[in-house]
Amino acid sequence: MAHPVPSAPKRTPLTASMAHAQAQVSPGHHPLPTVEEVSAGGVVIDTSLPTLPVAIIARYNRGGRLEWCLPKGHPEGVETNAEAAVREIEEETGIAGDILAPLGSVDYWFTVTNYRVHKTVHHFLLRATGGELTIENDPDHEAVDVAWVPLLDLGKRLSFPNERRIADLAREVLPNYVPGT
């Protein structure tokens, strides 16, 4: 699986129209085809501990750099994004969880060998309900490490700004779903 470019700009109507204009190339040249991808995942928190640890995973990017990120993956079959998030988080971290709230979506672009990818990731806030921290059940073997990180330190560990924004939002809305946090 390809990994996002950390500096990818947020897609807006203006940047979308600029990308469309840039894609208009001279005759005889063909722009790269675009593939739409959807993933779902999120922030799974152990609310039984005072540090409110969050399970995150590490992956190597195409350049060989280790990146810490929120667990996520593609929906399978007729799964909803919420169902995919629960499954993917458990597969990649070993931690089962129940969804407390949606945290919104982010999208970004990246290029692989013969095409561009426009990826949208739907994030959810989950309360951990059980399991053991492990990467052994990751069917794609993308995760190379997994860790519990206190919610207050999460932004310092995540590699991507868009995921740091999701972590900030999780910290902001958590008291609405877990009193006393």
FENRA-V102962 format. One record per pair of residues at least 4 apart in sequence whose C-alpha atoms are under 6 Angstrom apart, sorted by the first residue. I is the first residue (numbers start at 0). GAP is how many residues later the second one is. D is the distance in whole Angstrom. If there is no record, write none. Layout:
I:GAP:D ; I:GAP:D
This chain:
2:58:6 ; 3:106:6 ; 5:154:6 ; 7:100:6 ; 10:4:6 ; 11:4:6 ; 22:8:6 ; 31:83:5 ; 32:82:5 ; 33:81:6 ; 33:82:5 ; 33:83:6 ; 34:82:5 ; 35:81:6 ; 35:82:5 ; 35:83:6 ; 36:82:5 ; 37:81:6 ; 37:82:5 ; 37:83:6 ; 38:34:5 ; 38:35:4 ; 38:82:5 ; 39:32:5 ; 39:33:6 ; 39:41:6 ; 39:44:6 ; 39:45:5 ; 39:81:5 ; 39:82:5 ; 39:83:6 ; 40:30:6 ; 40:31:4 ; 40:44:4 ; 40:82:5 ; 41:28:6 ; 41:81:4 ; 41:82:5 ; 41:83:6 ; 42:82:5 ; 42:83:6 ; 43:10:6 ; 43:82:4 ; 43:83:6 ; 43:84:6 ; 44:7:6 ; 44:8:6 ; 44:9:5 ; 44:82:5 ; 44:83:5 ; 45:6:6 ; 45:7:6 ; 45:82:5 ; 46:5:5 ; 50:99:5 ; 51:98:6 ; 51:99:6 ; 52:95:5 ; 52:96:5 ; 52:97:4 ; 52:98:5 ; 53:94:5 ; 53:95:5 ; 53:97:6 ; 54:92:6 ; 54:93:5 ; 55:13:6 ; 55:14:5 ; 55:90:6 ; 55:91:6 ; 56:11:6 ; 56:12:6 ; 56:86:6 ; 56:88:6 ; 56:89:4 ; 57:9:5 ; 57:10:4 ; 57:85:6 ; 57:86:6 ; 57:87:5 ; 58:7:6 ; 58:8:5 ; 58:84:5 ; 58:85:6 ; 59:4:5 ; 59:5:5 ; 59:6:4 ; 60:4:5 ; 66:92:6 ; 67:90:5 ; 67:91:5 ; 68:89:5 ; 70:18:5 ; 71:16:6 ; 72:15:6 ; 74:4:6 ; 74:9:5 ; 78:4:6 ; 78:5:6 ; 83:4:6 ; 84:4:6 ; 87:4:6 ; 88:4:6 ; 89:4:5 ; 89:5:5 ; 89:6:5 ; 90:46:5 ; 90:47:5 ; 91:43:6 ; 91:46:5 ; 92:40:6 ; 92:41:5 ; 92:42:6 ; 93:37:6 ; 93:38:5 ; 93:39:5 ; 93:40:5 ; 94:35:6 ; 94:36:5 ; 94:37:6 ; 95:32:6 ; 95:33:6 ; 95:34:5 ; 95:35:6 ; 96:29:6 ; 96:30:5 ; 96:31:4 ; 96:32:5 ; 97:28:5 ; 97:29:5 ; 98:26:6 ; 98:27:4 ; 99:25:6 ; 99:26:5 ; 100:23:6 ; 100:24:5 ; 101:22:4 ; 102:20:5 ; 102:21:5 ; 103:18:6 ; 103:19:6 ; 104:16:5 ; 104:17:4 ; 104:18:6 ; 105:14:6 ; 105:15:5 ; 106:12:5 ; 106:13:4 ; 107:10:6 ; 107:11:6 ; 108:8:6 ; 108:9:5 ; 109:6:6 ; 109:7:5 ; 110:4:6 ; 110:5:4 ; 110:6:6 ; 148:5:6 ; 154:9:5 ; 169:4:6 ; 173:4:6 ; 174:4:5 ; 174:6:5
